Amino acid sequence: MRKLPLSKKILYGIGEIGETIPLYYLPTYIFLFYSPLQGPRLLSSYMVGLALFLGTIIQAVSNPIIGHWSDKSTSRFGRRGFFIATGTIPLVVFLTMVWVPVSSGIALFILLVFYLVGVNFLIVWVGAPYLAMMPELTIEAGDRVVLSTISSYFSIFGIVLASVLPAIFLALGYGYAILGLTLAVISGVSFYVVFFTIKEKPVGEIVPKQYSIIQGILQTFKNKTFDGYIIAKTAFTFGFYFFLSSLGYIVESVVMPGNPNYTSYVGIFTLIALVLAVIFSPLLIRYSKNRGEKSAFILFTTILALAFILIGFVGFTHVVSNFIQTLLVMVVAGLGLTSYFILPNAILSEVVDEDETMSGYRREGIYFGVQGLVDRVPTGLAGLVLGWWVTSFYDPTQSVVFIRALGPFAGAFLIVAAVIFIFVPLKQGLKLKEKTI
């Protein structure tokens, strides 16, 4: 099978903008919007964290169900296209309404839970089938790394938009509602680009026989490579999203204390890390080609963990300003972030190929769905734990040690992920070898 054309890789990658914006923008800014450390609060940090957790639980449960459904879909729009076509506009609506607090107190909390449940369900409805397209587009391990890399560039671009636009919109006084609508529309357009330009052409797989969702999930966990991968990914996801959600608090309290424009700096620091991730990505690609995706994940995840730990020590020295110290940390983070953006989907595609050799069937949807099921739980827990942490320990009249500890706490989970991945028996190029025999 010939390599996937570059144009198709780019068009598929555009969908990552829609996949990434809500997954980044919500945990980064929802605490700052509803429950800042200083100033009026719409809800307590714990209530915001609980709402995030409840929403992600819905996303977790929905992932394998929708993935399984898309594997067996016979829609004329394609196995995956049907979900993208029908779920994108509702997703835009719910993403916008999160930032329109039309009530207060417990009523606002209930409304926020409703909006976040809708957002999380629709992210799965559209996103899980979109991600499941990747193993169908190309079977070559190297080609998949390139496809995953291009997708990661668009994912980074989505986070850039979710970092830069808040700084611009809020500085101009437009508010979170207009900002949320703008980002939601951008997300929707990116998904429709994929729907109208990517025609599903399965790589000769056999569609699974009729089996229940429970049977599908149990069959997935019979793959020992997947078991090890998903355990490591769970630790990684909790640490990453805990840091992402806590970055605003760290900047507000530790990096830029007393600065009323600290929200803009959150975007600036994130942007620097993302730009550097793009610059450093060729290093990861070359390393993964020479040493394998497994070795690359271990090394670059460890580097990202180091950055998270270092953020806790900003301000301990006054040789340079807190701003410069944080910029240096973001340089390290940019190198490590390449593991987050590039490797997971490429690794899971290899796991899908291994599963085909075991079961005789292609089950991309159920694998990405189960990954989403396991992934969303630590994502929700990250917000819940952060909300509990700040509500229980933060006192503006005392030391900010508990805010400083947020980064090292997140970094410890990434170290655990890297150690676990050492024991994952990942195999590469199984599908390609099968085609060449």
N, C-alpha and C positions, 0 to 999 in steps of 0.2 A: 504494500500500500504506500502510495507516494505521500510525501510530507504535506501537512496542512498548509495551504497558501498563507502568506503573511497577512493578506487583507482579511481573511476569515479569522485569524488569530486576533487581529485588532478589533474587528466587529464584535466578536464574542467577548473580548476583554472589556468593552465599554459597559457591559452589564454589571461589572464589578463596582462601578460608580454607585448604582442604585443599591447594590448589596451592602456597600460599605458605609454610605452616609448615615443611615439610621442607626447602624450598629456602633458607630463612633459618636455621632452627635448627641444621641440620647444620654448615654452614661456620662459623657463629659460635661454637659451643660445643664442637665435636669436638676442636679443638686444645687448648682449656682442659681438657677431660676427660682426654684421652689423653696430652697433652704440654705441661703448664704450664711457664712459664719458671722458676718457683720450686717446689720440692716434688717429691715422687715422680712419676716418669713411667712410664706403661704402655708407651709406644712413643716413639721419637724423632719429632721434628717432621717430618723427611723421610719417614719411613714412613707417618705419618698423611696427609701431602700426597700421597704416591704412591697410597695406598688411595683417597683422594678422586678422584684423576685417573683411575685405572682404572675406578672406578664411573661417572664421568661420560662416559668413552669409550663404555661400554655404552649409556648414555642417548643419547649423540649418534647412534650407529649405529641405535638402535631408533626414533628419532623419525620419519624419513621412511618407514620400513617400516610402522610402526603407523598413521601418518597416511594413507599410501597405502591400507592395508587398510581403514581406516574410511571413506574416500571410496567404496570399492566394496562395503562391507558391505550385506547385505540381511537382517540379523537382525530378528526381530519386535520386539526391544527398541529398534530404531532404529539408524541408521548409527553413532552415537556412544554410545548408551546401553548397548549390549552390553559395551563395554570398561569403562565405569564400574561396571556391575553385577558383573562378574567379577573385577576387579582390586583393588577397594577393601579387602576384608578381608585378602588377602595383604600389601598395602601396610602396613596397620596392624601386622601381625605383624613384618615386617622393620624398620619404623621403631622398634619397641620393642627388638628384639634388638641393635641397634647399641650400646645403652647397658648391655649385660649382658656384660662381659668375662669369660668363663668359662675363659680360658686365659691364657698369658703368652708373651712372646718371639715367635719366628717363627710359632708356632701362632696366637697372638692376631692377628698381622698378617694371616695367611691368612684367619682367621675374619672379621676386619673387612672385608677385601676382598670376601668372599662376601656379607656383609650389605649393603655399599654397592652392590654390583652388583645385588642383589635390589631394594633401595630405588630405585635409579635406573631400572631397567627398568620397575618398576611405576608410578613417577611418570609415565613416558611412556605406559604402557598406559592409565592413567586420565586423565592430564592433557592429552595431545595431542588426543584426541577431544573432551574438554571445551572446550578453547580453540577448536577448529575449529567449534564451534557458533555462535560469535559472529557471523561474517558471514552466517549463515543466519537469525538472529533479526530483523535489520533491515537495510535497504539505504540509509538516509539517513545521510550523513556526520555531521550534527549529532547525530542520534539515537545513532549509534555512539559518539561522544565521550561522550555522557551515560551510555550503557551501560558504556563503558570506565571512566568516572569512578566509577560506582557499584561496579563490580567492584574498582576500585582501593581504594575505602574498605574493602571486605571484605578485600582483600589487606593493607592496612595494619592492619586489626583482627587478622588472622592473625599479623602480625609483633609486634603489641602483646602478644598472648597468648604468643608465643614469647620475648618479652622480660620480661614481668612474671611469668609463672608460674615461670620458673627462679629468679628472685629470691625468690619466696615459698616455693616447694618446698624450695630448698636452705637457706634460712634456718630452715625448720621441721625440717630434717634428714631429708627424705624420700629424697633421693638422685636420681641421674640416671635410674635404671631406672623408678621410679614417674612421674617427670616425663615421660620419653619415652613411656611408655604413655598418659599423659593426653593429651599433644599428638597422639599417633597416633590415638587414638579421636576426638578433635575433628576431625581431618582427614578421617577416614572418614565421620563423620556428615555433614559439609558436602557431600561428594560425593554421598551418597545423597539429600540434599535435592534436588539438581539432578536426579538420576535419576528421582525419583518425582513431580516437579512440572513439569519442562520437557518438553513434547512437541515433538519435532522437526518443524518445518514449513518445509521448504526454500522459498526465495523464487523458485521457478520455474526452478531451474537444471537443466541437462542433465547427468546423471551421465557421467563420462568413459567412452570406449570401453575395451576391454581393451588395456592397455599394461603393460609391465614397470615395475618400480620404477626401474630405471636410466633408462628413457625418461621416466618422470615427473619424476625429478630434473633431467635434462638440459633438459626442456621448461621447468621452473621457472626455470632460470638463463638462459633466453633473454629473460626479462623484465629489461630494463636497469634499471628502477626498483628491482626487487627486488635486483639485484646491488649497487647502490650502498647501498641500505638495509642489507643484511645485512653488508656490510663495515664500515659505521659501527657497527652493532649489535654486531659482534664486538669492536671496540675498547672500546665502552661496557661490554659484559658483563665483559670481563677486568678493567677498572679498577674496576668496581663490586664484583665479588666478591672481588677482591684486597683492597680496603679493608674489606669486610665481614668477611672471614676474619682480617684483621690487627688489627681494632679492639680485640679482647680483649688482645692483646699491647701495643698502644699505651696502653690504659688501665692495664694492670698495670705497665708500665715507665716511662711518661712522665707520665701524668696523675695516677695514684694510686700512686706507688712506695711499697712497704712496707705498703700498706693491705690487710689480709687479706680485706676484703669487696669487693675490686675487681670481682668478677664481677657483683655487684648493680649497680654503677655502669655497667657495659656496658649492662645493660638499661635503666637510667634515661636514659642519653644517647640510646639508640636510640628510646626511647619519646617523648622530647621532640621529636626530629626527625620522628617519624611523626605526632604530634599536629599539629605545625606544617604538615606536608604536607597534612593534611586542611583546615586553616584556609586555606592558600594555594591550594588546588586551584581555587576559583572564579576566581582571577586567571589561571591557566593556561587554563581553559575559555574565559573571555572573550577572552584573547589569541589562542587558537587559532581562535576563530570570526572574529575580526577580521583576523588576519594569516596564518592557516593553520597546519596541524599541523607543517609543515616548519620554519617560522620559530620556532614554539614549542619544538620539539625542540632546535634549535640554541641558543636563548637559555637555556633552563632547564637543559640539560646543562652549559653553560658555568658556570652558577652552582653546580651540584653539584660540578664540578671545582674551583672556587675553595674550597669548603668542605674538600674532601679535602686540598688543598695547605695550607690554614691550620692543619689539625690538627698538621702537622709543626712548627709554631712555638709551640705551647702551652708555657708555662713560660719563654719567652725574656724576658718581662717579669714583674715581681712587683707591678705596680700593683693587680691583682686576682688572686685565687687561680687555680690551674690548673682547678679545678672550674668557676668562672665563665667562664674563657676558653673551656673546652670547650663550655659551654652556649651561648655566643655563636656558636661555630662551628656548632653544631647548628641554630641559627636559620637560618643560611645554607643548611645542608644540607636543612632542611625545605622551603625554597622550591624548591631544585633537584630534590628527590626526586619532585616532582609529574611530572616528565618521565619518570621510570622507571615509575611506577605507572599513568599514564593513557595515554600516547601510543603505545607500541609496538604493542599489539594493534589499536588504531584505525587506525594507519598501515598495518599489514599487511592489514587488511580492505579498504582502498582498493587495495592492490596486487593482492589477489585479484580485485577487480572489473575492474581493468585487464587482468589475465590472461584473464578471460572474454571481453573484447572482442577479444583476440588469438587465443584458441584455440577459443572457442565452448563451453567447458565450465567448470563450477564445480569447483574443486579445493582447497577450503579445507584439507582434511586434509594433503595433500602439502605445501602452503605452510607451514603451521604445523609440520609434521614436519621440513621442511628447515631452517626457522628453528631448531628445537630441535637438529637435527644440528650446525649451525654454532655455536649458542649454547653447547652443552654443552662443546665443546672448550676455549674460553677459560675457562669456569667451572672445569673440571678443572685447566687449566694454572695458574690463579690459586692454587689450593691447593698444587699441586706446586712452583711458584716460591716461594711463601711458606715452605713447609717447607724447601726448599733454602736460602733466604735466612737464616732463623733458625738453622738447623744450621751454616751456614758462617760467618756473620758475628757472631752475638750472643755476647757475653762479659759475664757479669754483673759482672765486676771492672773493666770499662772503660766508656767513654762509650756512651750509648744512641743515638748518631747513626744507626746502621743501623735502629733501631726508629723513630726520628723520620722517616726517609726513606720509610717505607712509605706514608704518606698522600700526599705529593707525587708519588711514583711512580705511584700509582693515579690521581691527578688528571690526570697527563700523558696517560693513555690516553683519558680523557673529553674532553680538549681535542682530541685527534686525531679522536675520533668526531664532535664538533661541526663540525670543519673539513670532514671528508669529506661530511657530510650537506648541506653547502652545494651540492654538485654533484649531489644526487639529484633527478631530474626527477619528483617526486611529483605526481600528479594526484588531485584530490578530486571526489567526487560523480558519477563516471562512470555508476554503476548507476542513480542517481536520475534523471540526465539521460536515460538510455535509456528509463526508464519513462514519462517525461513527453513524449517525442517522439511 
